[in-house]
Each structure stands twice: as C-alpha cells, then as structure tokens.
C-alpha cells in the first residue's frame, strides 16, 4: 500500500512539474523572443527554470522538459527561425551543451533528492526504534512531527497529530497543567518536563514522562523543539505498589500482636510499636528515649543487660530468652524475647527485639505440670499405666505406673518390645502378639487380657487397651493404657462360686432379672417377672418377650441390644412393658456383660425396675416447668424466692431464680446466684432508696412488695422492671419471700411513644390543617378530631356533626356529589378520595380533600375511617402553576425555544412540548440521546457525540450549536444552552434550553454576504484612489525593463558581442519584470472578490507589501514615512487581503489628512509591537490636523465622513474586519497634534476558531 501511495505521489509531482515547466518555458520563450535574445542567453534562462523545477522530484519530467527546451531553442532562436533545422555549428554546439548540462544538473538534483529522502526514511526508522515516543515542534509550540510509535499508541494519523491537537490526548484533569507548563516553556525557551496521563488508541490512559529541549541557531534563536514521551505507567504502578507495601508493613509493625523494640547498645529505647507500648500500658512517646530496663522487674534487669551484651558480641546472630516485664500498673507479663544486634546504614549498632506474650503459656505449662503430677498419682492409686508408640512400634512414652506395674527400671529407659513381650504367660503370648500386630500393623483397636510374669516370679493379670491416632488420615502414633486386674480376676472367681446362691435369691427380687449367652440367646429369667408379664418361661426364652414390649419402644431396645452384643459394652435404657392385665408401665433396664479370664463376654445379665410412677411425676413436672418457663418468657415475667440467713433479717439468701429471671437481670446462671448488694448496685440511683424502703416495709410491716424501678442491664441498656413479692408462712412463721419481676421496658416505651404519637398527631394535624374522622354505617359520625372542627368551623363542644349538618357545610355545587359519594360508600363498602369545597360559617370557601378507608369484617362494613385535609392553598397554587405552564408553553412556541432536563447518572431526559416540535418527534416518544443523534446532521453527528461525552466528564455549563436534518430533507440550526447542577443525591444533571436559530443563521449569512460585498466595494474604492500610484509603481519597473533591453541589444551588437554585459542586462530585465509582476499581483489580489480565507502570516510582511503599494502616493504628497516593525512579532491567523485592506485604508486616510498641513510637517509613522497581554498591535499615527475628541467613536459609524466625495464606509468596514478577527480598532489624539489609529489582534485566536 505504501509503495502504491509513493507511486501515486511521484506521478502527481511529475504531472505538476511538466505543467509548471511547460508553462514557464512558453512564457520565458515569449519574453526572450520579444527581446531578441541569442541562444546562449535563452538556454541559460531555460536551464535555471529546469533546474528549479527539478527540485519537485521527477527526473523523467526534467528530461522531457530539457528536450522540450531544446525544441524551443531550435525552433525560435536558431537560424533559420521557425524551423527545426540548424545551419550554424556554433548553434548546434550551444544546443547540445545546453541539453547535456540540463540532464547533468537534473540528474545530480535527483540523486541529491533521493539521498535526502533515504536519509529522512532512515532517520524516521531510527526514531521509530527508540523505546520512547519522539516528536518535534515549531518554535511556537505546534507539533510538526510525531514518531510512528507515538501515532500507533494514540491511534491518530500524522495529519491529525500536527498543530495543537496533540493536547487532546491528555487526561482532562492533567491537560491544563500540561498546556500551562508547555506554553511557559515555549515563551521562556526553557526545557520542558512533566508527568501526565495520555489516552491510547484503546481508550485507556497511561502515565508518560514528557520532556522537550529547544534547538537554537548560532544567534540563540529557537528554531525547533525536540521532545520524547516515555511510558512510565509500570514505574508509576511499581511506586504506588511500593508505597502501599510500605504502608502495609508500617501497619503490620504498629499493630502486629508482637512487641517490637529497637534499642541502642546502652539500652535506650529508639523505637517501639504501638501494640508493644499499649501492651505494657504506655504510650509510644512515654518509652522513646527511656531505658528499656524500666519495663523489666528489678530482679531480672541484670539478666537483660547480660543478654544484650551477648547480642552485641555476636553481631547478626539471633538469641532468645524468656523473662518478666513489668506493666505500668505493676502487673507481671511473661515474654519470650527474640533479639539480634545489627549495624545500620549509618554504622550505628542497634539491637532489634521482638517480644511475644507467653504469660498464658507459662500458666498453661504450670497447670500442665501440675496435671501430670495429679495424673501420675491417680495412675498409681488406680493401678493404670499409660503408654504411647510411634509407627511402626517405637516406644515414645511409658508412665511411671507402667514401669512399676510391669517390673521395669525407668532409669534404664524404655524396654525393648521383645523384652517386654517375653514376660507374657506362654499360654497368652500368641493371642497377645496377634492383638498387638493388629494394632501396630493394621490400626485395629487393642483390647486384650493376658497374664504377666514379674521378675520376682509374681503372676499378674493385665488388661491392655490401645487405639491409633490419625492426623490428616495418616496414623502418627498409638496410645493406650494397661490395667492391673489381678485383684479383680480373683474376686470374679469368688463371685462365680457364689453365683448359684444368687439364683435362689434372684427369684425373690421384686424386679426382672434375666441372663443371656454371649450371642444374646436368652437362657434365664426370674419367676417373679414371668408372673408379672403373664407368660411362661418357654415363651419368654423363645422370643415371646418381643410381644410384651411396647411397639414404639421395640426398635430402640432391639437396636441397643444388638449394638451391645457387637461392642460387648453394658447399656441402660428405658422402655414400656405390658403387664398381665394389659397396662403398659415404664421400666428402667440395665444390662452388663460378664467376661471370662480371656476378657471375652461369657454371659449377659440384666435387670428391670418399675419406674412408671416416677416417669409420670417427672413428665408432669417437666411439662409444668416448660409451661411456666414459656409463660414467663412470653409474659416477660420471672419468679424468684429468698430466705433469710437469720431470724428477723433481710431475705438475703437466694433459693430460686427462674430462667427468665437470669435473662432479665443479666447474670450468668453458671456462676451461681448473685448477692443482693450486686443486684441493688444496678438499680438506678434515683430508684434505689424507694426499693430499700419497699423491702423494709415487707420485713417490718408485712406489706406485699409492689414497685416499679429502673435497672441497668450489663449490656448497657436501661430497663424498667416491676417487682411483686409476698411472704410465705409455715405455722404462722414467715419462712420465704417469693415473688415475680416483669420487664415492662417495652410497655413503658410503647406508652411513652403512644403519648408522644398522640401529641405529634394532634400537633401535626394542626400544622397540616388535617383532621381525622370515623363514620358509622348507621349514618352518623363516631369521631371528629379537634383539628377537623377547626377546619370546618364547627364547635367541638357540641360533638361530631350529624350527616345533615355536615352536608349543609358543603358548597351547594358539590353537595349532591358528596351525598351520592356517601351513599355509594355505605352501599358498596367502598372508600373515597375526593376534593370538595366547603363554606365556613363566616362565608369563606375552602377546598377540602377527603380520604376514607372502609373497615370490613367478612365482607360486612363495620366502619369508615378517614382524614380531611385543607388543600385550599395547594389548589390555588395548582391553578397558578397550570396557568404559568400554559404561558411558558406558549412563550416557548412563539420564541421557538424548548426546555429540557438531563440526569446523567440515571440517563433520564425531559423535553418540553416545544422541544418535541423543534426535533419533530411525536410526544409519545421517550426522549433520549439516540433521538438527538438521529436528528443530528450526519456531518455534525461525530462532533455532537464527542461533545456530549466531554460535557458528561467535565460537569460544567455548556453552549453548543449544530445542525439537524429533518425527515423532509430540510436543515435546521439549533443552539443548546445548559447549566450543570447536582440533584439531592449529588448526581450530575443539566437543565437547559434548545432554540431553533435557523432564521437567525440565515439572516447572519445574508448579512455576512452583504458585509463581504461592502468590504470588496470599499477595497475597490481605495484602489481607485491609488490608481496613479499603482500606475507609477508598474511603470517604473517596466521602464527599467525597456532600458535594460536596449542596453542588452547594444552589448550584443558590439563587435565582438559582450555576452557578460548582455547577461547582466537580462538579469535586470528579469528583476524589474518580477517587481512589476508583484505589484500587479498585489493589486489583483486586492481587487478580486474572494471569500474570507485565513492563514498564518507575519503582519510585518503585510505592512511592507502595503508600503510598497502606496510608496508613490506617499511621495506625491510629500509625506515622510517612518516604519518601526518589531522583529519579535509572532505569526497570527488572519485573512491577508482583509488585513491589507485595513492597513491600506488607515494609511490613505493619514496621507489625505496630512495634505492639510505644510509639507515640512507631514510625517506618517507605522509601527508594530507586542502588547503586555501577548497580542499583536499595529499603530498608524500622523502629524495632521487631528480628530475631534468628542467624535472618536462616531468616526467608526457607517456613512460618517469628513471628505467631500467620501462614502464614510472605510473605517466602519475596517473595524468590522478587525473585530471579526477577535481584535479591536480604536482612535486617539496624537501629541502634539495629529491622530493615532491602532488595532490589536490576538496571537492565539487560531486555537479558538
């Protein structure tokens, strides 16, 4: 694509070169032919033209022009004329030399141009490889080059990025600072550097470091600005992350639950964190600069100094110790200190200390040691030893009792597994090995019994329990215990001998006694139980017991029995059994296993005791207590009972508090009953003495307790309680003080709120002129509020009015309507919301809004409640508002101005009726930005969309004009003006107006055309006054052309011809012809009727052009012209022709005014300068008769003139031209005489166009 563009550009340049070259050669041929110049002179002139045009860039076109020039030389200048034949060898040689020289010069020019282009391409490629974005600007700060990297980032084209448009890529908040600093750098010539955010092509902003340096010439004048934009987004983020990290680390240091100290070698505290100081009860500033020894117990300070000294001797090595610190209040704090001495960057030695609070750990350790001592003593008493092994069977722990029980010496360490197992009785060894293997190898629970031989030959029976410990699903150790059951085994044997004796006794026990085999098969039941159930033994043993247990209890009993058989563990349960008479009664059952020497279950024994009476009593009691607790909780009352610690004293010993009492009083039941003094301390001070007096009356006067008081709950709330109490007597003696306490806080608050609500309601109704009422379906009012009487003007002392009295107060025109409304309400059970008029007793008419709500019970109307509001003022305001809205709508329609509202955050837009008419949308359409853009002229749509985005970001007032393309194809011009505001939630919204300015714009265009024609006419008039001067200016160089031509002929006619002198004559001809051409071109530009066209220009050059044009006029009138043109004048954006017209008009006026004074005093001065504001100023002053001070403004009016043949439009047109450029033109009196005309033009007006 780039190659194709280059080819297109080259072709265009070649065509342009051929066109200009062909025209130039033809014109030059015509001039030279008329002058009769010879071949060498004409060839030299052709060579200059071809060489200059070769700079355009096409070598082929230059060659074609060279051959064309040869043809022209041969045809017009080589004898015979008008023929391509050459008769003289010197002419052929001259033509050949010309062609050769022309081709050589154009070839060299093309080579130099290609080299320059390649260098430019290389430079651009080199610039694009730089990591930063490179750009350059002209001395006035306008961008003229941006590297491809910069263009790729911003998404702008090379054309879009030139000039001042680069500023729009910066973030809106950064843009003013960037522009202000850049303008300051351009004005002062100092280097530029700033950090700002720039928008990329993807719409995201990144931070850039923008730098620029001026390039100066040998005179120190700035000829170029070169700058770079370096992406520092990552550095910015890194800095921000570092700052956040530092803040986080600071936060961690200050509030980490570890005390941090930094001390110097002598122990002075250099730094301490907030948590550390607070932990010791100090503020940070109380510890800084103090000796760290002050926070240690005096007995431990020597140890601290020794530890610090060790840290200083072993620089960089951490040390740790535990020691006591003393809080500010004197309490002890055990800490574990980790310290290390280091050398700071300033070579100073410091000690860093981190202190961990181990007070609780110390307490826990002491408690653990004490617990272990208790455990060892308990194991010794119970003959139980504990052990722990790590996989696969490495001993980790044996308690002291284990060593004693198994006969090993603890000083020799843990015995080997084989050594310990070798003492197991040979008959039990295999079973023990298998059980231990199951534990250590398969993680099975260990529960075995075996005989064990001690070193002294004593035989013991040991029962060993063990279980695996899992961590994250992996066995980490095995723990267990050994019991010495030798004595139990002996007793078991003795009991077995007496078992038979027991069987006889069992039958006489008034309870069930049963036995079963290890597998659960029943084989015994006592006779008393069989008689109780009414079944025989065979039926019982055959499973008949299942038929006499309650069906609801069978599943639970059976499951418990099966689980016991599986685990071999005893169990207890409760179930119901059916008596022989069919009644079910509750029984408590207990079943235990009997084991043999091997620890296996040998038999099961169970008993059942009748607990039916106890169960019924317990159920009734629990039900009663539940009812009571629930009732107390629901009612908010609690019960209590006290007894006295001595006769005649206060009831100070608490005997009972219900659960609700604990909750109301705010005490923890687990801590026991609180003392009376503590309870009384929570009573409000103003209620404490009445409580004491009420209790005294109970003791002294036997009066019941009944008192309300305020109570401070532990949660900080102030509660209101009501306590009742009375004495209980036994045999006439008071034994207890019982009562109840009710939390009536909510009730009191509701009563107070109700009182306040009634007060507020009455006051609110009075302020709002609103009353309430109640109407009975029977046809009369049950209730009227006090305010309602005032609204209607009725006497409240007479009670609510009858229906007839009420209707009589209604306005006659509304009476029938209200009567019908009331009838419909009563007949259909409906409510109402109506506004009516009433006539007060004094004749005043008021507007009343009445709202009624029916109360229905199963569809039957019971009553109607409602309110009546005096809305007279609102009605008047509503009518006035409607009237004003009608006026506003008509005014908007007449002025073609619509209004709108736009809430940016919610996207809601409001249009007035006229706004809909301007945009030609139906009122049913919902206003939106899309509707606006849909009507916007396609050429303005992108600008409007960009403008709307900008104003929503800026949040400022705005004024904007654009075009609408209507459905019928017509174009409208609209102007939108809006003011930015904030709504109640702080969201941005705009309120504004839209004006149809189509007629105004068309009038402006017609006025502009008229003004342009008038300006052109005034310019022609001025030129007419300069006809003689212009003719002189053209005649003078033409005379020079003739004289030089004659001289050239003479030099060529001399023998031999003087070619050098002739060439000088031709040079003068070319110079004078150029001067004449310039004069004619300037006059033609001034005379042409062209639309205004602004461009950047130097006003000094414009002044010099006018001076050369009026020079003859000035001389003819014997005026001495002085010019003072400042060399520092900046470029301005203006229409050159219009500016020439203003300057020409002011100079001609001055020359004409000077004709009224003697020749010696005629001075005309024109000067340019820069005013303090930076604008460009031009002054035309003369020494003429001057101006009337009172008419300094009048002279700029249309058709005002002091000349007999003047039109009076020159100054008026000049002022309109200057003001159209954003400047101003005025006149002053010159001293000692004469007039001064001065105008200023803004230097930066181009940015506002």
JONOR-V991083 format. One record per residue. NEAR is the number of other C-alpha atoms within 10 Angstrom. Layout:
near=NEAR
near=NEAR
//
This chain:
near=6
near=7
near=8
near=9
near=10
near=11
near=12
near=12
near=11
near=15
near=15
near=13
near=16
near=21
near=13
near=16
near=24
near=20
near=13
near=15
near=25
near=17
near=12
near=16
near=20
near=15
near=12
near=16
near=21
near=13
near=14
near=19
near=14
near=10
near=17
near=14
near=21
near=18
near=22
near=18
near=16
near=24
near=23
near=15
near=20
near=25
near=23
near=13
near=17
near=28
near=21
near=14
near=22
near=28
near=16
near=18
near=20
near=24
near=20
near=17
near=24
near=28
near=19
near=16
near=26
near=24
near=16
near=17
near=26
near=19
near=15
near=21
near=26
near=22
near=17
near=19
near=24
near=23
near=17
near=14
near=13
near=13
near=14
near=16
near=13
near=17
near=11
near=11
near=9
near=12
near=19
near=16
near=11
near=17
near=22
near=13
near=14
near=24
near=20
near=12
near=15
near=26
near=23
near=14
near=17
near=26
near=19
near=15
near=20
near=20
near=14
near=13
near=17
near=13
near=12
near=12
near=12
near=12
near=12
near=12
near=12
near=12
near=12
near=15
near=13
near=11
near=18
near=17
near=14
near=12
near=12
near=19
near=23
near=24
near=21
near=21
near=21
near=17
near=19
near=16
near=17
near=17
near=20
near=17
near=17
near=25
near=21
near=20
near=17
near=22
near=17
near=13
near=14
near=19
near=17
near=19
near=13
near=14
near=11
near=12
near=22
near=18
near=17
near=16
near=14
near=16
near=16
near=12
near=19
near=21
near=18
near=16
near=11
near=14
near=17
near=13
near=14
near=21
near=14
near=10
near=15
near=21
near=15
near=14
near=18
near=20
near=12
near=9
near=18
near=13
near=16
near=19
near=18
near=15
near=17
near=22
near=23
near=25
near=18
near=18
near=14
near=9
near=11
near=11
near=16
near=17
near=21
near=22
near=16
near=21
near=18
near=21
near=19
near=21
near=14
near=14
near=9
near=6
near=6
near=8
near=12
near=17
near=13
near=18
near=24
near=17
near=21
near=22
near=22
near=17
near=20
near=17
near=16
near=11
near=12
near=14
near=12
near=12
near=12
near=12
near=12
near=12
near=12
near=12
near=12
near=12
near=12
near=12
near=13
near=13
near=13
near=13
near=18
near=18
near=15
near=15
near=16
near=19
near=24
near=23
near=21
near=21
near=23
near=19
near=16
near=13
near=19
near=17
near=20
near=18
near=17
near=22
near=22
near=21
near=20
near=25
near=22
near=15
near=16
near=19
near=15
near=17
near=16
near=15
near=12
near=10
near=19
near=18
near=13
near=15
near=15
near=21
near=18
near=15
near=19
near=18
near=18
near=13
near=9
near=13
near=18
near=13
near=13
near=19
near=16
near=11
near=16
near=23
near=15
near=15
near=23
near=20
near=11
near=14
near=15
near=14
near=13
near=14
near=16
near=15
near=13
near=15
near=18
near=22
near=22
near=18
near=19
near=15
near=9
near=12
near=10
near=15
near=20
near=19
near=22
near=17
near=20
near=16
near=23
near=22
near=26
near=19
near=13
near=9
near=7
near=6
near=8
near=10
near=15
near=23
near=24
near=19
near=22
near=18
near=21
near=18
near=20
near=17
near=15
near=12
near=12
near=14
near=12
near=12
near=12
near=12
near=12
near=12
near=12
near=12
near=12
near=13
near=12
near=12
near=16
near=18
near=14
near=14
near=20
near=17
near=10
near=12
near=16
near=23
near=25
near=22
near=19
near=19
near=19
near=17
near=14
near=14
near=16
near=15
near=17
near=14
near=14
near=19
near=20
near=19
near=23
near=23
near=18
near=14
near=20
near=19
near=14
near=17
near=12
near=14
near=7
near=7
near=10
near=16
near=15
near=10
near=11
near=8
near=9
near=14
near=14
near=12
near=16
near=22
near=17
near=14
near=10
near=15
near=17
near=12
near=15
near=22
near=13
near=10
near=19
near=21
near=16
near=14
near=20
near=23
near=12
near=10
near=18
near=15
near=17
near=23
near=18
near=19
near=23
near=21
near=23
near=25
near=17
near=15
near=11
near=7
near=8
near=8
near=15
near=20
near=22
near=21
near=20
near=21
near=17
near=24
near=18
near=22
near=14
near=12
near=8
near=6
near=7
near=9
near=15
near=14
near=21
near=25
near=17
near=18
near=20
near=23
near=20
near=22
near=18
near=16
near=10
near=11
near=17
near=11
near=11
near=16
near=13
near=11
near=13
near=11
near=10
near=11
near=12
near=11
near=11
near=12
near=14
near=11
near=11
near=18
near=16
near=13
near=13
near=14
near=18
near=21
near=24
near=19
near=20
near=18
near=16
near=17
near=13
near=14
near=14
near=18
near=16
near=17
near=22
near=21
near=18
near=17
near=22
near=17
near=13
near=16
near=18
near=15
near=15
near=13
near=17
near=11
near=11
near=19
near=15
near=12
near=11
near=14
near=14
near=14
near=12
near=19
near=19
near=16
near=12
near=10
near=13
near=16
near=11
near=14
near=18
near=12
near=11
near=16
near=19
near=14
near=14
near=18
near=17
near=10
near=8
near=18
near=15
near=18
near=15
near=15
near=14
near=17
near=21
near=21
near=24
near=18
near=17
near=14
near=9
near=11
near=9
near=16
near=18
near=20
near=22
near=15
near=19
near=16
near=19
near=18
near=22
near=17
near=16
near=14
near=14
near=15
near=13
near=14
near=18
near=15
near=19
near=25
near=18
near=18
near=17
near=22
near=15
near=19
near=17
near=16
near=12
near=12
near=14
near=13
near=12
near=12
near=12
near=12
near=12
near=12
near=12
near=12
near=13
near=12
near=12
near=16
near=18
near=14
near=14
near=20
near=17
near=10
near=13
near=19
near=21
near=25
near=22
near=19
near=20
near=19
near=21
near=17
near=12
near=10
near=10
near=10
near=12
near=17
near=21
near=15
near=18
near=19
near=14
near=14
near=16
near=18
near=16
near=25
near=23
near=17
near=15
near=19
near=20
near=14
near=16
near=11
near=14
near=6
near=7
near=9
near=15
near=15
near=11
near=13
near=9
near=9
near=14
near=16
near=12
near=16
near=21
near=16
near=13
near=10
near=15
near=17
near=13
near=14
near=19
near=11
near=11
near=18
near=21
near=16
near=14
near=19
near=18
near=11
near=10
near=13
near=15
near=17
near=21
near=17
near=16
near=17
near=18
near=20
near=25
near=17
near=17
near=11
near=7
near=8
near=9
near=15
near=20
near=21
near=21
near=17
near=18
near=15
near=20
near=18
near=20
near=15
near=11
near=8
near=6
near=7
near=9
near=17
near=16
near=19
near=25
near=19
near=19
near=20
near=23
near=21
near=23
near=19
near=17
near=13
near=11
near=14
near=13
near=13
near=12
near=12
near=14
near=12
near=12
near=12
near=14
near=12
near=12
near=13
near=14
near=18
near=14
near=15
near=20
near=16
near=10
near=13
near=17
near=25
near=25
near=21
near=20
near=20
near=20
near=15
near=18
near=9
near=13
near=15
near=20
near=17
near=16
near=19
near=19
near=18
near=23
near=24
near=18
near=16
near=19
near=20
near=14
near=19
near=12
near=15
near=7
near=7
near=14
near=21
near=18
near=13
near=14
near=11
near=11
near=16
near=17
near=13
near=18
near=24
near=18
near=13
near=11
near=14
near=18
near=12
near=13
near=17
near=14
near=10
near=17
near=15
near=13
near=14
near=18
near=20
near=11
near=12
near=19
near=18
near=19
near=17
near=13
near=14
near=18
near=18
near=20
near=25
near=17
near=17
near=11
near=7
near=8
near=8
near=15
near=20
near=20
near=23
near=18
near=20
near=17
near=20
near=17
near=22
near=16
near=13
near=9
near=7
near=9
near=12
near=18
near=16
near=19
near=23
near=18
near=18
near=20
near=24
near=20
near=23
near=20
near=15
near=11
near=11
near=15
near=12
near=12
near=12
near=12
near=12
near=12
near=12
near=12
near=12
near=12
near=12
near=12
near=16
near=18
near=14
near=14
near=20
near=16
near=10
near=13
near=17
near=23
near=25
near=22
near=20
near=17
near=21
near=18
near=14
near=11
near=10
near=10
near=14
near=17
near=15
near=20
near=18
near=19
near=24
near=24
near=17
near=16
near=19
near=22
near=12
near=15
near=10
near=13
near=7
near=9
near=12
near=18
near=15
near=13
near=10
near=13
near=15
near=16
near=15
near=19
near=24
near=19
near=13
near=12
near=15
near=18
near=12
near=12
near=19
near=15
near=10
near=14
near=13
near=11
near=13
near=14
near=15
near=11
near=13
near=16
near=14
near=14
near=16
near=11
near=12
near=15
near=17
near=21
near=25
near=18
near=16
near=10
near=6
near=8
near=8
near=15
near=20
near=19
near=22
near=16
near=18
near=17
near=20
near=15
near=18
near=16
near=12
near=10
near=7
near=6
near=9
near=12
near=19
near=22
near=24
near=17
near=18
near=20
near=24
near=20
near=22
near=19
near=16
near=11
near=12
near=14
near=12
near=12
near=12
near=12
near=12
near=12
near=12
near=13
near=12
near=15
near=18
near=15
near=15
near=23
near=21
near=16
near=21
near=24
near=18
near=16
near=19
near=22
near=12
near=12
near=18
near=12
near=15
near=21
near=21
near=13
near=16
near=21
near=20
near=13
near=13
near=22
near=19
near=14
near=17
near=23
near=14
near=14
near=21
near=21
near=15
near=17
near=25
near=17
near=14
near=19
near=19
near=12
near=10
near=7
near=8
near=14
near=15
near=16
near=13
near=15
near=24
near=20
near=14
near=22
near=23
near=15
near=18
near=23
near=17
near=15
near=21
near=18
near=14
near=17
near=18
near=15
near=15
near=20
near=17
near=12
near=16
near=15
near=11
near=14
near=20
near=17
near=13
near=15
near=12
near=11
near=11
near=11
near=15
near=12
near=13
near=15
near=15
near=24
near=20
near=11
near=15
near=21
near=14
near=17
near=16
near=19
near=15
near=24
near=22
near=17
near=18
near=23
near=22
near=13
near=12
near=14
near=18
near=23
near=16
near=16
near=12
near=16
near=13
near=17
near=14
near=9
near=9
near=18
near=20
near=16
near=21
near=21
near=24
near=17
near=19
near=19
near=22
near=18
near=21
near=24
near=22
near=21
near=23
near=21
near=21
near=23
near=18
near=17
near=27
near=27
near=15
near=19
near=24
near=16
near=11
near=12
near=11
near=13
near=9
near=15
near=23
near=19
near=21
near=17
near=22
near=17
near=23
near=20
near=17
near=12
near=7
near=8
near=14
near=18
near=22
near=21
near=22
near=21
near=21
near=26
near=29
near=22
near=23
near=16
near=20
near=17
near=13
near=11
near=8
near=10
near=13
near=12
near=13
near=21
near=22
near=15
near=14
near=14
near=16
near=17
near=10
near=11
near=6
near=7
near=12
near=14
near=18
near=19
near=28
near=23
near=18
near=25
near=25
near=19
near=18
near=23
near=19
near=15
near=11
near=22
near=18
near=19
near=18
near=22
near=16
near=20
near=17
near=18
near=17
near=12
near=8
near=14
near=21
near=22
near=22
near=19
near=19
near=21
near=22
near=22
near=18
near=20
near=15
near=15
near=16
near=10
near=6
near=8
//
